[in-house]
Amino acid sequence: MRDIWRLLLESLKNFDGDDGYAMSSHIALQGLTAIFPFLIFVTSLAGFLGAKFVASDAAGAFFEIWPPQVAGPILHEIERVLNARHGGLLTLSAALAVYFSSSGVEALRTGLNRAYGLKETRPWWLLRLESVGYVIIGALALLALTLLLVLGPVIWAGALKFAPGLEPLTHLVALARYGVATIILVTALLVAHRVLPNAHIPLRDCAPGIILTLAAWMIFATAFSAYLQRFALNYVATYAGLASVMIAIVFLYALGAIFIYGAELNEALRARKSVKGRDQSPAP
């Protein structure tokens, strides 16, 4: 237990030394500014693929596991933007939406490189193209998830007509929505840790930080939601019309800090293994 406590403190010290607080702010700001163009691109992509009927639900699926007090105001503004007319997939607005969305990926890359003690040596244009590719893949994944969430209840209702005995399992089907969202979240964390940094991080080395990040995200989201239920008026009184924006920034800042801390934990574990390996190596 003492070793675990020391490891957590060491990771926190490294977090501070690697400008983790500043990087968390960077991730929060880039994440908030990337959400709108990303969902605009998702809507354009849905229209290009002939799936406009799922475009309106894509934003809701994106915020599936966000606290309602955080997601609600943002979702309202996003729906106002998405209800406006936008050009097709190949318009300049869609291209700019992809580019600005990729900045969020670049913010995560920078935070991970710092946490893992890496310097970026790859060409900037290659990294940007890679980030754009992740945005497109993420948009397709979101549309697939949305299609699943839209068609799932319809398929289940049809199944109940043929097998009414399955009615008691209806609540499990509802829980499956969160299960699918969690699986996608874990997959995104795996891709981020193993692909974005300028080094190949083995799964066994990045798994502890990913598990910590996922657990801490869930705990924080639950606690923050409970806090806002009681004290949301404090934000309104302090920030007036900017309350929803400030709540979103605080939420994303905490998520970014947890994400970077998870990488710092991985790096601390890797450093300990490296030292132990040198100590156990036979003397020449």
Rosetta silent file (secondary structure, phi, psi, omega in degrees, C-alpha in Angstrom):
SEQUENCE: MRDIWRLLLESLKNFDGDDGYAMSSHIALQGLTAIFPFLIFVTSLAGFLGAKFVASDAAGAFFEIWPPQVAGPILHEIERVLNARHGGLLTLSAALAVYFSSSGVEALRTGLNRAYGLKETRPWWLLRLESVGYVIIGALALLALTLLLVLGPVIWAGALKFAPGLEPLTHLVALARYGVATIILVTALLVAHRVLPNAHIPLRDCAPGIILTLAAWMIFATAFSAYLQRFALNYVATYAGLASVMIAIVFLYALGAIFIYGAELNEALRARKSVKGRDQSPAP
SCORE:     score description
SCORE:     0.000 S_00000001
   1 L     0.000  -38.643  179.141    0.000    0.000    0.000 S_00000001
   2 H   -64.275  -38.613  178.639    2.887    2.341    0.798 S_00000001
   3 H   -64.743  -39.017  178.783    4.420    1.679   -2.626 S_00000001
   4 H   -63.755  -42.695  179.375    1.121    2.500   -4.329 S_00000001
   5 H   -63.138  -42.263  178.099    0.878    5.772   -2.394 S_00000001
   6 H   -63.628  -39.042  179.286    4.440    6.682   -3.332 S_00000001
   7 H   -63.766  -42.694  179.494    3.711    5.867   -6.962 S_00000001
   8 H   -64.366  -41.161  178.199    0.640    8.106   -6.976 S_00000001
   9 H   -67.130  -39.160  177.730    2.591   10.967   -5.374 S_00000001
  10 H   -63.037  -40.928  177.982    5.458   10.492   -7.829 S_00000001
  11 H   -64.690  -38.945  178.161    3.005   10.640  -10.721 S_00000001
  12 H   -65.885  -39.177  177.277    1.483   13.817   -9.300 S_00000001
  13 H   -63.456  -42.931  178.141    4.950   15.390   -8.982 S_00000001
  14 H   -65.995  -35.521  177.038    5.719   14.489  -12.593 S_00000001
  15 H   -58.448  -45.065  179.501    2.317   15.868  -13.609 S_00000001
  16 H   -68.447  -40.808 -179.153    3.272   19.225  -12.109 S_00000001
  17 H   -67.091  -27.304  179.709    6.780   19.113  -13.596 S_00000001
  18 L   -94.664   20.623  179.145    5.432   18.436  -17.087 S_00000001
  19 L    57.945   42.235 -178.297    3.077   21.441  -16.937 S_00000001
  20 H   -61.235  -34.875 -179.396    0.096   19.149  -16.511 S_00000001
  21 H   -68.335  -41.839  177.923   -2.164   21.953  -15.290 S_00000001
  22 H   -66.832  -40.229  179.348   -1.417   24.107  -18.317 S_00000001
  23 H   -66.742  -33.349  176.795   -1.832   21.137  -20.666 S_00000001
  24 H   -63.990  -40.788  176.483   -5.186   20.334  -19.035 S_00000001
  25 H   -63.504  -41.201  178.732   -6.346   23.868  -19.830 S_00000001
  26 H   -61.290  -45.487  179.634   -5.096   23.451  -23.398 S_00000001
  27 H   -64.659  -41.188 -179.180   -6.994   20.182  -23.820 S_00000001
  28 H   -62.312  -47.150 -178.497  -10.154   21.682  -22.288 S_00000001
  29 H   -66.832  -45.877  179.165  -10.139   24.715  -24.592 S_00000001
  30 H   -64.847  -37.632  179.060   -9.262   22.732  -27.708 S_00000001
  31 H   -64.980  -42.580 -179.377  -11.845   20.105  -26.811 S_00000001
  32 H   -66.313  -40.810 -179.756  -14.598   22.660  -26.345 S_00000001
  33 H   -75.457  -17.044 -179.747  -13.788   24.435  -29.613 S_00000001
  34 H   -87.414  -20.551 -175.144  -13.543   21.096  -31.460 S_00000001
  35 H   -63.231  -48.260 -177.216  -16.979   19.805  -30.434 S_00000001
  36 H   -61.690  -53.851  179.813  -19.006   22.157  -32.649 S_00000001
  37 H   -63.403  -32.371  179.216  -17.041   21.666  -35.895 S_00000001
  38 H   -63.402  -46.183 -178.182  -16.830   17.910  -35.259 S_00000001
  39 H   -72.537  -28.869  172.525  -20.598   17.530  -34.986 S_00000001
  40 H   -63.415  -42.657  177.969  -21.111   19.812  -37.993 S_00000001
  41 H   -65.241  -39.171  177.708  -18.858   17.477  -39.955 S_00000001
  42 H   -59.357  -42.593  179.133  -20.770   14.451  -38.629 S_00000001
  43 H   -63.746  -43.390  178.289  -23.996   15.985  -39.900 S_00000001
  44 H   -64.026  -40.610  179.748  -22.460   16.670  -43.326 S_00000001
  45 H   -65.051  -40.403  178.287  -21.053   13.151  -43.448 S_00000001
  46 H   -61.604  -41.588  177.672  -24.434   11.656  -42.557 S_00000001
  47 H   -65.481  -38.677  179.193  -26.045   13.570  -45.413 S_00000001
  48 H   -65.306  -35.132 -179.062  -23.324   12.470  -47.827 S_00000001
  49 L   -86.845    0.739  179.871  -23.852    8.823  -46.837 S_00000001
  50 L    76.386   27.942 -178.577  -27.622    9.118  -47.138 S_00000001
  51 L  -122.569   46.686 -178.840  -28.218    8.783  -43.401 S_00000001
  52 H   -62.686  -24.520 -176.791  -29.741   12.153  -42.588 S_00000001
  53 H   -69.007  -17.432  177.456  -32.269   10.457  -40.294 S_00000001
  54 H  -101.187   -8.636 -176.553  -29.512    9.702  -37.765 S_00000001
  55 H   -62.037  -40.526 -177.530  -27.759   13.067  -38.021 S_00000001
  56 H   -68.238  -23.749 -179.628  -30.098   14.753  -35.531 S_00000001
  57 H   -93.087   -7.860 -175.958  -29.453   12.001  -32.965 S_00000001
  58 H   -65.200  -40.049  179.500  -25.672   11.971  -33.376 S_00000001
  59 H   -63.320  -40.529  177.632  -25.143   14.894  -30.992 S_00000001
  60 H   -62.922  -39.145  177.890  -27.216   13.161  -28.329 S_00000001
  61 H   -66.893  -34.079  179.419  -25.166    9.988  -28.724 S_00000001
  62 H   -62.520  -35.561 -177.997  -21.954   12.010  -28.398 S_00000001
  63 L  -100.338   23.457 -173.750  -23.083   13.252  -24.962 S_00000001
  64 L   -55.107  -43.259 -174.198  -24.543    9.903  -23.880 S_00000001
  65 L  -108.995   15.096  174.797  -22.429    9.556  -20.725 S_00000001
  66 L   -81.063  149.208  172.227  -21.897   13.266  -19.962 S_00000001
  67 L   -58.061  136.221 -176.294  -23.583   14.748  -16.859 S_00000001
  68 H   -59.958  -31.921 -179.813  -26.884   16.280  -18.025 S_00000001
  69 H   -67.567  -25.426  178.046  -26.057   19.623  -16.413 S_00000001
  70 H   -87.843  -45.982 -174.493  -22.950   19.832  -18.597 S_00000001
  71 H   -72.551  -35.275 -173.608  -24.307   18.302  -21.783 S_00000001
  72 H   -54.395  -58.133 -178.809  -27.707   20.034  -21.769 S_00000001
  73 H   -61.916  -39.905  179.648  -26.659   23.647  -22.493 S_00000001
  74 H   -65.683  -43.821 -179.091  -23.989   22.607  -24.997 S_00000001
  75 H   -61.936  -37.049  178.695  -26.383   20.234  -26.759 S_00000001
  76 H   -62.441  -44.924 -179.899  -28.978   22.995  -27.013 S_00000001
  77 H   -68.977  -37.640  179.300  -26.516   25.337  -28.718 S_00000001
  78 H   -64.328  -40.677  178.734  -25.205   22.568  -30.977 S_00000001
  79 H   -63.172  -35.074  176.400  -28.726   21.740  -32.125 S_00000001
  80 H   -64.416  -40.401  179.021  -29.231   25.399  -33.019 S_00000001
  81 H   -67.817  -44.120 -175.792  -26.071   25.298  -35.122 S_00000001
  82 H   -70.287  -24.582  178.911  -26.951   21.971  -36.747 S_00000001
  83 H   -75.468  -15.616  175.506  -30.465   23.150  -37.620 S_00000001
  84 L   -74.129  162.004 -178.963  -28.944   25.883  -39.757 S_00000001
  85 L   -78.700  132.826  175.372  -28.226   25.079  -43.369 S_00000001
  86 L  -126.504  155.014  179.384  -24.755   23.764  -44.147 S_00000001
  87 L   -71.185 -178.312 -179.999  -23.201   22.819  -47.432 S_00000001
  88 L   -72.487 -175.115 -174.944  -22.406   19.342  -48.585 S_00000001
  89 L   -63.054  -33.337 -172.878  -19.504   17.221  -47.478 S_00000001
  90 L   -94.774   14.942  178.895  -17.061   18.714  -49.951 S_00000001
  91 L   -79.919  165.039  179.643  -17.712   22.351  -49.090 S_00000001
  92 H   -62.697  -36.943 -178.665  -15.142   24.633  -47.541 S_00000001
  93 H   -62.713  -39.753  179.145  -17.093   24.756  -44.266 S_00000001
  94 H   -67.551  -40.030  179.073  -16.894   20.969  -43.875 S_00000001
  95 H   -63.246  -42.192  177.541  -13.171   20.973  -44.632 S_00000001
  96 H   -66.325  -35.101  178.759  -12.580   23.677  -42.026 S_00000001
  97 H   -62.528  -41.829  177.808  -14.712   21.739  -39.549 S_00000001
  98 H   -64.024  -43.437 -177.844  -12.464   18.702  -39.959 S_00000001
  99 H   -62.306  -48.567 -178.556   -9.331   20.811  -39.571 S_00000001
 100 H   -67.979  -32.624  176.042  -10.483   22.546  -36.383 S_00000001
 101 H   -65.275  -35.614 -178.976  -11.713   19.251  -34.952 S_00000001
 102 H   -67.158  -18.340  177.259   -8.279   17.741  -35.508 S_00000001
 103 H   -64.548  -30.948  175.425   -6.809   20.385  -33.189 S_00000001
 104 H   -63.923  -38.706  177.140   -8.406   18.533  -30.302 S_00000001
 105 H   -65.577  -40.843  179.343   -6.474   15.401  -31.294 S_00000001
 106 H   -63.782  -34.680  176.840   -3.255   17.421  -31.484 S_00000001
 107 H   -64.135  -41.308  176.968   -3.838   18.713  -27.946 S_00000001
 108 H   -65.045  -39.391  179.342   -4.080   15.128  -26.687 S_00000001
 109 H   -61.247  -45.524 -179.499   -0.916   14.217  -28.604 S_00000001
 110 H   -62.646  -43.484  178.764    1.037   17.074  -27.019 S_00000001
 111 H   -62.476  -40.910  179.851   -0.137   16.138  -23.524 S_00000001
 112 H   -69.184  -40.945  178.450    0.815   12.477  -23.993 S_00000001
 113 H   -60.425  -41.244  178.342    4.252   13.289  -25.412 S_00000001
 114 H   -66.226  -44.056 -177.940    5.024   15.450  -22.397 S_00000001
 115 H   -63.478  -38.283 -179.117    3.751   12.865  -19.937 S_00000001
 116 L   -87.945    4.533  177.832    5.811   10.090  -21.549 S_00000001
 117 L    67.589   37.775 -175.947    8.898   12.309  -21.786 S_00000001
 118 L  -112.646  149.117  172.709    8.957   12.278  -25.592 S_00000001
 119 L  -107.793  135.931 -177.720    9.921   14.903  -28.138 S_00000001
 120 L   -78.389  123.465 -179.183    7.953   15.097  -31.350 S_00000001
 121 L  -118.468   -6.268 -178.502   10.160   14.456  -34.382 S_00000001
 122 L   -78.838  152.856  179.586    7.584   13.589  -37.020 S_00000001
 123 L   -60.063  141.300 -176.439    6.629   16.150  -39.706 S_00000001
 124 H   -63.567  -36.884 -177.933    3.812   18.445  -38.610 S_00000001
 125 H   -68.181  -32.865  177.170    1.846   17.905  -41.806 S_00000001
 126 H   -67.893  -41.072  178.620    1.930   14.132  -41.337 S_00000001
 127 H   -64.271  -40.290  179.692    0.659   14.491  -37.781 S_00000001
 128 H   -65.891  -41.149  176.316   -2.124   16.805  -38.931 S_00000001
 129 H   -62.379  -39.220  177.531   -3.177   14.358  -41.654 S_00000001
 130 H   -62.779  -42.966  179.562   -3.171   11.592  -39.060 S_00000001
 131 H   -64.856  -40.086  176.614   -5.370   13.689  -36.765 S_00000001
 132 H   -61.378  -40.702  177.212   -7.755   14.430  -39.628 S_00000001
 133 H   -60.757  -40.418  178.198   -7.965   10.686  -40.268 S_00000001
 134 H   -65.759  -36.300  177.688   -8.884   10.093  -36.628 S_00000001
 135 H   -63.013  -44.420 -179.522  -11.604   12.739  -36.870 S_00000001
 136 H   -64.858  -44.238  178.419  -13.111   11.021  -39.916 S_00000001
 137 H   -62.776  -41.344  178.152  -12.914    7.596  -38.254 S_00000001
 138 H   -62.736  -38.664  178.344  -14.453    9.063  -35.099 S_00000001
 139 H   -64.738  -42.538  177.583  -17.290   10.580  -37.120 S_00000001
 140 H   -64.409  -40.127  178.427  -18.025    7.245  -38.782 S_00000001
 141 H   -64.399  -40.032  178.992  -17.930    5.489  -35.405 S_00000001
 142 H   -64.673  -40.754  177.850  -20.334    8.059  -33.948 S_00000001
 143 H   -65.139  -39.496  177.599  -22.746    7.564  -36.844 S_00000001
 144 H   -63.851  -42.283  177.371  -22.548    3.783  -36.398 S_00000001
 145 H   -63.228  -42.834  179.952  -23.237    4.169  -32.671 S_00000001
 146 H   -63.054  -41.985  177.969  -26.131    6.509  -33.375 S_00000001
 147 H   -60.543  -39.869  178.670  -27.594    4.082  -35.896 S_00000001
 148 H   -64.666  -42.655 -178.780  -27.347    1.338  -33.279 S_00000001
 149 H   -69.566  -32.557 -179.906  -29.066    3.490  -30.653 S_00000001
 150 H   -75.818  -45.685 -176.493  -31.825    4.520  -33.076 S_00000001
 151 H   -81.812  -22.832 -177.650  -32.520    1.084  -34.522 S_00000001
 152 H   -54.106  -54.592  179.090  -31.914   -0.831  -31.293 S_00000001
 153 H   -60.503  -34.713  179.306  -35.277   -0.018  -29.657 S_00000001
 154 H   -66.355  -44.123  178.564  -37.091   -0.693  -32.942 S_00000001
 155 H   -64.021  -41.166 -179.155  -35.432   -4.099  -33.303 S_00000001
 156 H   -65.871  -40.064  177.993  -36.130   -4.913  -29.656 S_00000001
 157 H   -61.736  -39.671  176.505  -39.809   -3.961  -29.992 S_00000001
 158 H   -65.924  -36.850  179.286  -40.084   -6.311  -32.975 S_00000001
 159 H   -66.341  -35.956 -179.660  -38.386   -9.097  -31.010 S_00000001
 160 H   -66.991  -27.833  177.932  -40.874   -8.695  -28.142 S_00000001
 161 H   -65.884  -35.436 -179.755  -43.767   -9.274  -30.538 S_00000001
 162 H   -88.592  -24.760 -178.514  -42.379  -12.698  -31.389 S_00000001
 163 L  -138.625   77.973 -178.689  -41.038  -13.484  -27.888 S_00000001
 164 H   -60.089  -19.932 -179.160  -43.015  -11.613  -25.177 S_00000001
 165 H   -66.423  -13.039  179.357  -41.119  -13.566  -22.535 S_00000001
 166 H   -82.870   -0.165 -176.900  -38.118  -11.322  -23.116 S_00000001
 167 H   -53.468  -41.231 -179.494  -39.945   -8.339  -21.572 S_00000001
 168 H   -62.165  -17.021 -178.307  -38.059   -8.552  -18.208 S_00000001
 169 H   -88.441    3.936 -176.702  -34.777   -7.999  -20.085 S_00000001
 170 H   -59.508  -39.062 -178.889  -35.850   -4.577  -21.361 S_00000001
 171 H   -67.134  -27.782  176.676  -33.886   -2.766  -18.638 S_00000001
 172 H   -69.927  -33.912  177.230  -30.746   -4.662  -19.687 S_00000001
 173 H   -64.528  -38.408  177.793  -31.186   -3.371  -23.224 S_00000001
 174 H   -65.420  -39.617  178.353  -31.261    0.177  -21.860 S_00000001
 175 H   -66.732  -26.584 -179.485  -28.061   -0.474  -19.904 S_00000001
 176 H   -63.128  -26.542  177.025  -26.465   -1.769  -23.096 S_00000001
 177 H   -58.918  -45.936  179.277  -26.508    1.810  -24.446 S_00000001
 178 H   -71.227  -32.202  177.538  -24.054    2.813  -21.752 S_00000001
 179 H   -63.374  -43.604  178.629  -22.092   -0.382  -22.265 S_00000001
 180 H   -64.612  -42.201  178.743  -21.552    0.392  -25.933 S_00000001
 181 H   -62.809  -38.207  179.013  -20.554    3.969  -25.129 S_00000001
 182 H   -66.174  -41.006  178.724  -18.063    2.685  -22.532 S_00000001
 183 H   -61.745  -42.860  178.451  -16.521    0.250  -25.027 S_00000001
 184 H   -64.157  -38.263  179.201  -16.045    3.061  -27.533 S_00000001
 185 H   -64.746  -43.782  178.097  -14.484    5.210  -24.794 S_00000001
 186 H   -62.944  -41.983  178.599  -12.017    2.458  -23.852 S_00000001
 187 H   -61.367  -41.962  179.049  -11.140    1.961  -27.518 S_00000001
 188 H   -63.499  -39.414  178.266  -10.497    5.692  -27.921 S_00000001
 189 H   -66.116  -40.214  177.693   -8.184    5.684  -24.878 S_00000001
 190 H   -61.699  -46.151  179.728   -6.265    2.693  -26.247 S_00000001
 191 H   -62.910  -42.258 -178.238   -5.799    4.367  -29.602 S_00000001
 192 H   -61.221  -48.436 -176.071   -4.733    7.624  -27.948 S_00000001
 193 H   -72.291  -31.868 -173.516   -2.058    6.051  -25.732 S_00000001
 194 H   -94.025  -19.902 -173.269   -0.703    3.626  -28.305 S_00000001
 195 H  -114.509  -39.888 -173.414   -0.810    5.728  -31.474 S_00000001
 196 L   -69.148  -43.067 -178.238   -0.620    9.430  -30.676 S_00000001
 197 L   -65.163  160.809 -179.422    2.716    9.605  -28.742 S_00000001
 198 L   -84.919   47.859  177.219    6.005    9.579  -30.633 S_00000001
 199 L  -169.082  154.210  176.978    6.797    6.060  -29.391 S_00000001
 200 L   -86.000  114.046  179.865    5.196    2.641  -29.372 S_00000001
 201 L   -98.709  113.462  179.461    3.678    2.100  -25.924 S_00000001
 202 L   -59.939  154.541 -177.389    2.962   -1.609  -25.292 S_00000001
 203 H   -59.734  -40.060 -178.442   -0.505   -2.488  -24.053 S_00000001
 204 H   -65.566  -24.635 -179.637    0.819   -3.757  -20.722 S_00000001
 205 H   -85.833  -27.063 -178.939    2.503   -0.392  -20.126 S_00000001
 206 H   -98.917  -11.759 -177.380   -0.476    1.806  -20.966 S_00000001
 207 H   -60.847  -44.604 -178.564   -3.210   -0.371  -19.409 S_00000001
 208 H   -58.481  -44.373  179.851   -2.817    0.906  -15.790 S_00000001
 209 H   -66.268  -35.912  179.040   -3.237    4.548  -16.812 S_00000001
 210 H   -66.628  -43.532  178.804   -6.205    3.732  -19.040 S_00000001
 211 H   -62.661  -44.669  178.404   -7.953    1.837  -16.232 S_00000001
 212 H   -62.369  -43.700 -179.273   -7.274    4.695  -13.807 S_00000001
 213 H   -60.589  -47.754 -177.853   -8.470    7.285  -16.349 S_00000001
 214 H   -63.182  -45.871 -179.446  -11.710    5.453  -17.080 S_00000001
 215 H   -64.721  -44.333 -179.071  -12.510    4.845  -13.400 S_00000001
 216 H   -66.599  -36.567  176.795  -11.626    8.404  -12.375 S_00000001
 217 H   -60.501  -46.591 -178.329  -13.681    9.844  -15.252 S_00000001
 218 H   -63.551  -44.012 -179.395  -16.751    7.891  -14.159 S_00000001
 219 H   -64.666  -45.131 -179.060  -16.325    8.852  -10.500 S_00000001
 220 H   -64.920  -43.254 -179.284  -15.721   12.513  -11.311 S_00000001
 221 H   -60.439  -41.358  178.488  -18.656   12.720  -13.734 S_00000001
 222 H   -65.458  -46.379 -178.826  -20.985   11.267  -11.092 S_00000001
 223 H   -66.084  -40.741 -179.213  -19.639   13.539   -8.339 S_00000001
 224 H   -66.530  -37.305  177.518  -19.691   16.644  -10.566 S_00000001
 225 H   -64.249  -43.399  178.354  -23.269   15.916  -11.598 S_00000001
 226 H   -64.543  -38.271  178.544  -24.305   15.605   -7.943 S_00000001
 227 H   -63.365  -44.622 -177.723  -22.462   18.838   -7.131 S_00000001
 228 H   -67.112  -30.362  177.787  -24.189   20.743   -9.932 S_00000001
 229 H   -61.045  -29.269 -177.747  -27.593   19.540   -8.791 S_00000001
 230 H   -99.887  -32.709 -170.115  -27.033   21.426   -5.533 S_00000001
 231 H  -123.720   16.604 -179.758  -24.756   24.303   -6.464 S_00000001
 232 H   -60.822  -30.944 -179.477  -25.370   25.083  -10.147 S_00000001
 233 H   -63.886  -24.451  176.990  -26.953   28.398   -9.130 S_00000001
 234 H   -63.133  -39.993  177.925  -23.560   29.490   -7.801 S_00000001
 235 H   -66.330  -40.706 -179.456  -22.189   29.388  -11.354 S_00000001
 236 H   -64.132  -42.403 -179.421  -25.194   31.295  -12.659 S_00000001
 237 H   -66.445  -32.659 -176.198  -24.797   33.957   -9.973 S_00000001
 238 H   -85.373  -44.362 -171.580  -21.062   34.299  -10.666 S_00000001
 239 H  -109.232   -2.520  177.615  -20.853   33.977  -14.457 S_00000001
 240 H    52.975 -123.031 -176.290  -24.410   34.910  -15.539 S_00000001
 241 H   -67.672  -15.522  179.342  -24.871   34.014  -19.224 S_00000001
 242 H   -90.935    6.945 -175.226  -21.439   32.363  -19.362 S_00000001
 243 H   -58.567  -45.628 -177.695  -22.349   29.824  -16.656 S_00000001
 244 H   -64.652  -36.826  178.052  -22.895   26.930  -19.082 S_00000001
 245 H   -66.809  -43.283 -179.936  -19.585   27.657  -20.823 S_00000001
 246 H   -64.932  -39.895  177.611  -17.700   27.807  -17.519 S_00000001
 247 H   -61.642  -43.585  179.424  -19.277   24.550  -16.339 S_00000001
 248 H   -64.283  -41.269 -179.730  -18.225   22.852  -19.580 S_00000001
 249 H   -65.111  -43.931  177.930  -14.664   24.215  -19.322 S_00000001
 250 H   -60.792  -43.126 -179.724  -14.316   23.068  -15.698 S_00000001
 251 H   -63.005  -48.544 -179.578  -15.633   19.631  -16.654 S_00000001
 252 H   -67.846  -32.805  177.050  -13.322   19.273  -19.650 S_00000001
 253 H   -62.168  -45.343  179.158  -10.383   20.633  -17.641 S_00000001
 254 H   -64.519  -41.204  177.940  -10.859   17.892  -15.039 S_00000001
 255 H   -62.432  -41.595  178.456  -11.175   15.223  -17.739 S_00000001
 256 H   -64.247  -41.480  179.006   -7.978   16.499  -19.367 S_00000001
 257 H   -63.632  -42.208  178.321   -6.105   16.506  -16.059 S_00000001
 258 H   -64.168  -41.267  179.777   -7.187   12.924  -15.321 S_00000001
 259 H   -60.228  -47.723 -179.846   -6.181   11.863  -18.835 S_00000001
 260 H   -66.975  -39.867  179.532   -2.671   13.326  -18.489 S_00000001
 261 H   -62.067  -36.557  176.439   -2.283   11.953  -14.959 S_00000001
 262 H   -60.426  -40.206  176.985   -3.065    8.475  -16.285 S_00000001
 263 H   -68.152  -37.406  177.102   -0.187    8.831  -18.752 S_00000001
 264 H   -63.753  -37.397  176.308    2.088   10.094  -15.948 S_00000001
 265 H   -62.824  -44.243  177.391    1.203    6.989  -13.936 S_00000001
 266 H   -59.479  -43.371 -178.116    2.165    4.793  -16.885 S_00000001
 267 H   -67.348  -37.804  177.378    5.478    6.605  -17.262 S_00000001
 268 H   -64.668  -39.638  177.317    6.245    6.284  -13.537 S_00000001
 269 H   -66.437  -40.763  178.375    5.580    2.550  -13.716 S_00000001
 270 H   -63.532  -40.059  179.272    7.767    2.231  -16.814 S_00000001
 271 H   -64.897  -40.005  178.862   10.600    4.094  -15.060 S_00000001
 272 H   -65.226  -41.589  178.722   10.367    1.782  -12.040 S_00000001
 273 H   -64.376  -37.908  179.739   10.455   -1.296  -14.246 S_00000001
 274 H   -64.811  -43.433  178.780   13.472    0.073  -16.078 S_00000001
 275 H   -64.783  -43.214  179.595   15.350    0.706  -12.817 S_00000001
 276 H   -63.783  -38.014  179.269   14.422   -2.721  -11.481 S_00000001
 277 H   -64.549  -40.046  177.611   15.575   -4.333  -14.733 S_00000001
 278 H   -68.099  -36.601 -179.076   18.988   -2.641  -14.495 S_00000001
 279 H   -68.969  -31.856 -176.671   19.367   -3.631  -10.839 S_00000001
 280 H   -90.118   -8.161  179.671   18.563   -7.268  -11.611 S_00000001
 281 L   -70.425  141.935 -178.172   20.819   -7.503  -14.684 S_00000001
 282 L   -66.341  143.116  179.817   23.971   -9.576  -14.097 S_00000001
 283 L   -69.862  144.389 -179.004   27.180   -7.667  -13.527 S_00000001
 284 L   -68.978    0.000    0.000   29.703   -7.821  -16.428 S_00000001
